Structure formats: structure tokens, C-alpha cells
Amino acid sequence: MKKFIKRFFKILGVLLLLLIAAIIILPIVFKDKIVEKVKQEANNNLNATVNFGEFDLSLFSSFPDFRLTLNDLSVVGINEFKGDSLIALKTLKVDVNLMSVIKGDQYKINSILLDNARINALVLKDGKANWDIAKPSADTTTAAPSEPTKFKMMLSSFEIKNTNIVYDDAQMGMRTVIVGLNHTLKGDFTQDNFLMETLTTMDKWDLAYGGVKYLSKVKTSFKVDMDMDMLNSKYTFKENEFDINDLGLGLDGWIAMPKDDIDMDIKFVAKKTDFKSILSLIPGAYTKDFEGVKASGKLALDAWVKGKYNDKVMPAFGAKLKIDNANFQYPSLPKAVNNIFVDIDVKNKDGQPDNTLIDINRFHVEMAQNPVDVVMHVSTPVSDPNINGTIKAKIDLVSVKEFIPLEADQKLSGVITSDVTLKGKMSSIEQEKYDEFNAAGKFAIANMDYKDKETPYGILIKIMELNFTPQTVELTSLDTKIGKSDIRANGKMDNLLAYVFKDELLKGTFNMNSTLLDLNEFMTEEEGAAAAPSAADTASSGVVEIPGNIDFVLNSTISKLIYDNINITNVSGAVVLRDSKVDMRDLKMNLLDGSMVMNGSYDAKNPRKAKVAFDMNIVEFDVQKTVKTFATVEKMAPIAKKTFGKFSTKMTFNGVLNEKMEPELNTLNGAGVIQTKSVSVKGQPMFEKIGEAMKNDKIKNPTLQDINASFEFKDGRVTVKPFDIKWDNSKINIAGSTGFDNTIDYKMRFEMPRKDLGGAANTAMEGLLAQANTAANSNLALGETVKVNALVGGTSDKPTVKLDMKEQASSMKDNLKDAAKAELDKQKEALTNKAKEEADKLKAEGEAKARAEADRIKKEAEAKAKAEADKLKDKAKDKAKDAIKDKFKLPK
């Protein structure tokens, strides 16, 4: 027996040693295998880049499961979401069943923990979401079946700790920020029917929709237990606690997803019926002083959703809120908010959006004897909103501090008045039947002065008046001061009701003038962005967006405008907001010691990347101020950093701005002409290098005159076409390009009088010419003008320079050839002229002899002809005499 026990413990000891060895060795054996599978499966199935830093695989803390721990896990988008982190996770822990790894058939995941995550969920205006990263499955009709996944979910627990979430939906106009999310989920997902238990808490929850913030820093907790019927995909609420600040809600019902449709029957009601619970939802009300607030009145809140939901059908829904004779007062303040009556009923019986009825039957509140009354009824909100309502109010803002506790640095005064009546159908306005729609009244703010820690610059509205008519809403007067900035404006808006109720186009034309507009005072980070530590994860939705349903023309005159580090004066021109674009038309301004006229556009249809296109005419900008103001200038022309003077340019360009409103350099395309009268270059590496090579200190810091250069930029390079510049008594021809990556490639042709060169420079030039003579098989000396080519490469910080005088030697040989040819041509011309003179002389002599002979022959012919004529004449006379004698019979 003793031997058996001894042997048993010996075997047990060996087994324990083997087990411990396995616990140590197995993670090492399977570590790379599992990690590689994780990366492979992720990147094969996702349109995103998955990476992580350090990882660990252990059996000690999770035996008998493998525990895979990944640190600094990130999922980064591509295409439209390139560079955006969908998830940035500090730690991910996954427990994988040991036997499933050993068998290698399917990896069974038992539990998942996400710790310290930053989730940035985005939806573009076109509805594309950055989490829709799963690659589509292959077409099974044409492609071979894909290999089944190696992972199988046997989840028993899922936990999220200390996580921040930003959800920004540009399509719906909704943004929510959750800070300090903790979530636990437990359940046996291997069973067909089981109880799923969840607990969720949020330290802060912000929710904004349509530019209106509905929840601000709300503390939230959800405890939901659900019966999970996995075979029928039906999930029934069993026990739940839903708390938003001090408001507790209860949920009952179920959700089923047997196929593509989602079927539901859910009801929720307020568990607490005292008015104070809903008061806690008012932004800023849930503070340390809230517990001491005296409140009375009853609350009734319930809502329901019932029916199917899919791409074509919505469920029916309804919600009611009723508050009767409520009031509240802070114990430290002298006045109360009394006579609060609210009766709001929203219902839709069949899920058709156009059959929704919105009834604000009563909304009445008296704030320290400042009454506010709203009655509003809206039917057929989609097809033809039918509106019947009134808004009346008169609020002396000085009295606010008497019933709402303000911070020590808060200041509020002024008077708000409203008396607006709306009654009729939207179609009446659209068909210009204004007599069928009653829209009348006025909304005004007078002497409003507001200041707090978030707006330390203060807001003063001396006067703002809006007059309502069926056709327009007229801004008769606006005179306001925001910090140091002042704005005065007037104008009108058309189609306001269709914009509010049907999201149609809002048109407006305004005239605005200001003596000072300091934009720096308004450039503060969003509160939501500050909640999470990573700017990349929680940046605003991207570039500055322009609503697509606003068509505004703003004729502006601004005496002084400050933006970042730029002081701009005498701004005038038209700014048009239309179709998610800003068009600037003949926008004139003075800045950087010069002036500019700009035409162009800013297109923000893609909220992650904006397109810009500008035509600019710049006159006499200071080079140094321009470089310090615009970082892009140094990228495009590094030489500008060491250049002093003024320049003018006419240029056009287009490109893309990223979500930080910075230009993506490789997208820039453009061309133009730059001109300067005189600029000096000091300490620029390229000219210093050329001066060293040519042994000429003057070249190191040249003063360049009368520059007139054409350039273009595309594909990340600025190309300069050949141009001449003056430098002292010399001329330089320059051509080449600069890359946005700082590389340079230039050819510079110097023509310099030899008399202006020093001894060292002459020696250097003679050495270069000797090399050129050898290459050209010549023996030439320097002439009065020295020609040198400088071939410049490398980078603007570390340039390389190569000099040659092949052109000089070639030019001198050509000059000798030209001189010899000229002398030969001269001699040939002299001989030709002499031969021509002899020929002309002989020709003249021959012509003289010919004329003399012709004269002789002519004279002889004339004499002979005369003799013949005389003879004939005499013969005729004799014949006539004989005829007379015969006639008169005279003697012959």
C-alpha cells in the first residue's frame, strides 16, 4: 500500500510537472499561429487596416483557456475614411478554448474584454458608414465556395471598460458623444434559450440633432435582462432599469428578427411621476445644487413602438408627455418658475410617416412672471405640412438669475419678445397662394448681453428684428457685437417654413458690414472632441460643412478681418452659399503689405475632404510675411524662406483639403506667372553652394531683378519654365522644378562679364574651360563674357551643384567658325562684285558699239530711202507733166 501511494504521488508529481510545462510551453508553441490567424482573418475579411502593438499569449491567468492579450489595437479605414481610426483600443483580451486550438478545427472564443477604447463611428451624407468594412462574400454562382471561418463563438461574457464613443451621422444630422462607457454582458450563447444579462453605465452622454443639443453631460445607466430565443431570433425584455440622470424609465416587450424584417412590440413608461425627475434632463440643471431644488407637479410620460421595420415599412409609434401645474425653485434664489403645463402628443397608427400627428396642445410656463406660450398642431408632415400654431413670449433676461443659478462669470440681460402666428398648408406657399396661409408676427431681441466662461468674449445684440409674412422672413435690422467683432446686417429669407418642416431649400440675401471681424475668437475646440484623448478619433466630422439646403448670398464689406495670424483689411465682395459650396466672387482685400482679388469655390459635399478651386490676382505681397503665414508656400518654393522683397502673381489652382482643413499637397494642380521688381536672397543653400563652386561670394547672396516667370504645379512638383533675370551686370537663365518632398532639379545658365570676376573666380573659370577644351578637342581662352551652367540637384536643404563650361567652349568655337565664314563670305563677295563690274563694263562697251552700228545702218537706210523717194518723186513729176501736155495737147 505504501508503495502504491508513493508511486501514485510520484506519478501525480510528474503529471503536475508536465502540466506546468505545458502551461509554459503551449503559449510559446501556438502564439505565432493564433496571432497570425487573427491578423489574416481580420485583413482578409475587412476593408480596413488592422494592426496592434505588443501581444501576449498565456495559460496561467485563464487556464484551461488560452488568453490572447493585444495592446494598442487599431482599425483604420481606407478610401473615403483613409486615416480615420474606427477603433483605437488600449487592451483587448480574448479567451480561446485550449482544446479547440490543439485540434485546429475551429477556434472557440469564450470571452472578450475591451479596455480603454476610443470608437469613432462616422456616417457620410451619402449614407456610407465607416464601420461597414466587411468585404462582400463571393458570388457563389461563379466563384468557388469560400473557406469557412476558423472561429466559433461560444461567448459567456463580454465586457467594455472605460470607453469613449463618438457617433457622427452627417446624413441624419445627428451627433452623440459618450464618455466613460462601461458595459458587461453575460450569457451562455451556446444554448438555444438562455438569459442574457447586461449592465451599461455612461459618465457623460451628449446628443445633438439638427444642430440642437437635446442631452448634455447626462449620466446614464441601463440594466437589461432579456430572454434569448436563438432558434426563433426573438428577444424578450424581462427585467430592466433605465435611468437618465434622475429620470427612471421601464421597458416591456420584445424584438424579433426571424428573417430580414425586425418585428417589435415595445412600451416604456416613466417609473417616477414627480416633475423633478424630468427637470434633471434640462442641460445644466443636474448639478450639485439640484438635490435642494423645491419642485411640485405631476409627470406622465409613455411611449410605444409596434410593428415591422425594414427598408420599406416602419412600425407604428406614439409618445405622450403631460405635466400638470408644476413649479420649481432653487432655495437660494428669490423667484420660482410657476404654472408649468405641458401636453404633447405624437402618434402614428400605421407606420406611414405622412400619417404622423404632432400636437403640442399646451405649453405654458411663467419664469419670474415672464410668460411663454406655445400651441402647435402639425399633420401630413411629409406630403403637405398642415400647420396651426402660435408662439408668444416676453422674457426679461435680467430676471433669469432670479430663478436659475448662474455661474459667477455668467452675465445675461436684454429682452426677447415673440408674437408669431402660423396657419395653413405648405402647398399654399409653394403655389404662391399667400392669401390662403396666415403667417404674421415679429420676433425681436433688444440689448441682449451674454457672457460666460465658454464665451469669454461676450455677445451683445443691440437689436435683432425678424418680421414674418407668408412669402418671406425679413431681417429688418441686426446690430451685434461678439467680443471685439461687430456685425450689422439686413436682408430676407424665403421658404423658411418649407425648410423647417420639409427640409427644403432656404434662400436668403443679406447685406453685411463690419469694422472688425476677429475670427480667432470663435475658433475653439468642440466639447466632444476634448472628451477623448485622441484627436484623430474624436475630431469633428471633418472639414467645415456647408448645408446643402441653404442658398444664401452675402454681400460683405469688412474694414478689418483677423484670421489666425493674418490681418486683412478693406474686404469687399460677394460670398454665395449654395449646393454645399461657398463661391467667392470678386472678393477684394488688402493683406501681407499688398492686395488680392480672389474668385473661387470651396466644395464640402464630402465632409472628410473638401475641394477648393481659386483664381487669384496678388499684387505686391511681402515674401517673408507670406512664408510665415502660409506653410504651403515654403513647401512649393523653399527658396522663399530666404528671400526678401515683394512679389506679384496671377495664378489658378485646385486641390483637396483634409479634415484638418490642410491642403493635401499631391492633389494641388495649378499654374500662373510670378513677377518681382527686386528681391534679395540671403543664406539660401542653393546659391551658397553655387557661389562656393564658382569661387564667387557675390553669388551666395544675390539681389535679383525683373523676375517674370511662368510656373505650373501638379503631381507634387512645381515646374518653372525657362526665364531670364538680371543680377548686377550679369544675366541668369533658370529652369527646373521643386518637389513637395523638398527635392530640387534646376539648370541655371550664368552669363557674366569677365571683368566683374575676381582672381579666384577667374582661376576657377579657366580650370572649368580647360576641362571643356579637353572634352571639345579645342584650345580656347576665356572671352569678355563667361558662360557657366550650374546643374542643381539634391534637396533644398542639401543641394548638389555641378558646373560646366562646355557651352562656353562650344560657343567660342562656333564664334571662330562664324568669323572665318564671315571673312570668306566677304572675299567671295568682293570677287563677285569685281567680276560683275567687268561684266558690266564689257556689256556697256558692247552696247555702245551696237548702238553706233545701228545708227550707221539706220542713217544709210534713211539716205537710201530718201534717194529712192526723191527718184520716185521726180519720176512722178515727169509723168504728171506728160499727162498735162497730152491733156492740153501741148508740145513735149
Buried (B, 14 or more C-beta within 10 A) or exposed (E): EEEEEEEEEEEEEEEEEEEEEBBEEBBEEBBEEBBEBBEEBBBEBBBBBBEBEEBEBBBEEBEEBBBBBBBBBBBBBBEBBEEBBBBBBBBBBBBBBBEBBEEEEBBBBBBBBBBBBBBBBBBBBEEBBBBEBEEEEEEEEEEEEEEEEBBBEBBBBBBBBBBBBBBBBBEEBBBBBBBBBBBBBBBBBBEEEBBBBBBBBBBBBBBBBEEEEBBBBBBBBBBBBBBBBEEEBBBBBBEBBBBBBBBBBBBBBBBBBEEEBBBBBBBBBBBBEBBBBBBBBEEEBBEEEBEEBEBBBEBBBBBBBBBBBEEEEBBBBBBBBBBEEBBBBBEEBEBBBBBBBBBBBBBBEEBEEEBBBBBBEBBBBBBBEBEBBBBBBBBBBEEBBBBBBBBBBEBBBBBBBBBBBBEEEBBBBBBBBBBBBBBBBBBBBBEEEBEBBBBEBBBBBBEBBBBBEEBEBBBBBBBBBBBBEBBBBBBBBBBBBBBBBBBBBBBBBBBBBBBBBBEBBBBBBBBBBBEBBBEBBEEEEBBBBEBBEBEBBBBBBBBEBBBBBBBBBBBBBBBBBBBEEBBBEBBBBEBBBBBBBBBBBEBEBBBBEBBBBBBBBBBBBBBBBBBBBBBBBBBBBBBBBBBBBBEBBBBBBBBBBBBBBBBBBBBBBBBBBBBEEEBEBBBBBBBBBBBBEEBEBEEBBBBBBBBEBBBBEBBBBBBBBEBEBEBBBBEBBBBBEEBBBBBEEBBBBBBBBBBBEBBBBBEBBBBBEEEEBEEEBBEBBBEBBBBBBEEBEBEBEBEEBBBBBBBBEBBBEEBEBEBBBBBBBBBBBEEEEEEEEEEEEEEEEEEEEEEEEEEEEEEEEEEEEEEEEEEEEEEEEEEEEEEEEEEEEEEEEEEEEEEEEEEEEEEE
